[in-house]
């Protein structure tokens, strides 16, 4: 067991997993917020675009998005993000994770917006706030606080979904799943190796689950 | 130009669809009826082990059939089972297959878990490039070139050690590398020369790709068996020896690799090692 950690940089692989998760989470939060605002905006076209985004990306397999990003966008359309193939794949992996999870973030936020009584939005408009202002000052702060629990679930799903990046990252910059492939190729499949990687993910995700549950209770808007 | 690009994108997407759809259709329901033999092969490697409809073709398939016939089984008694690389040891240990003939390199690590008979073929890691590319003549020309291989595979690890500044893209299967190689996004594909020869002689890539022919490693393909089964090992070794002696080996090589212009490297045909 000890030499497994000596021969393979498993900790380093999980560090790449964490990087992918963090970058993907930030990207998903930014895109997701924009899409959520589009979905509740008073402009019909924006609402349709927002709904289309959510329906397209939420219902596309992530494996497909990942593979398409490198094989389609980078190799055929020439949208390479770096001359180094492994860096290119890494950046595309972050983009695919962001774009895919943004759909879930947008829906979580929209559900947060829906927890706010309609009277508040009407009151905000009545005192002369524009749509942007009422979003920024009144609705979004409450929406985020109401959506903490579903956002937490999305984050946990995102952390586990980083393993799909192995489709394009392989072992050139291995995250956890890529490292598991290397170990399996060289040492054969064993329960112990699977156990180590499974425990690694539990360590990453369990505290996040607890934290977000706590946070959602503490931050909930009292009505 | 634009239409071609769109077609190429569509092709890439269809490859990805094929990927997601390649789960396991388990046709291994009935467990050995005594007179059948279960042989693990690859289902997705042209020239070596390929499943086309209900037909199985390739060098590994032919070798396995020959060995099984020498052991007293009819062709109809053979039950082909898909043996993906990462699962090969487990399949032998748990008895899901009786033997594996699937580009299975004999290594010391694997010998700790399974038994081997053979080698029946000596392959080497080589490069597959576009037919009109004259800039790559051996592994030494790879500096600054874009390379594709399968993640975690021995070939991928090997090439990282051989070429310091290697620019490597890894996918799940070799088939995913091919469109990128043809379109020029990638300069070379690396793995065992046998596998590359199989791809080069495939209908859709004929004339577009070529194998460089400068192998830079030695892979001894053996028949994987349950560890410690020396009786079986002796039988298989005898079968391999007679296959090489009676000229069947050369016939099978010519039949499966001939079209790509690939000739087996040095040391072929090999002499099978004695069973431990």
Interface residues (C-beta under 8 A of the other chain):
Chain A: X61 X63 X64 X67 X68 X70 X71 X72 X74 X75 X76 X77 X78 X83 X84 X85 X86 X89 X166 X167 X168 X169 X170 X171 X172 X178 X181 X182 X184 X185 X186 X187 X188 X189
Chain B: X5 X8 X9 X12 X13 X15 X16 X17 X19 X20 X85 X86 X87 X89 X90 X109 X110 X113 X146 X147 X149 X150 X151 X152 X153 X154 X156 X157 X167 X168 X169 X170 X171 X172 X176 X179 X180 X183 X185 X186
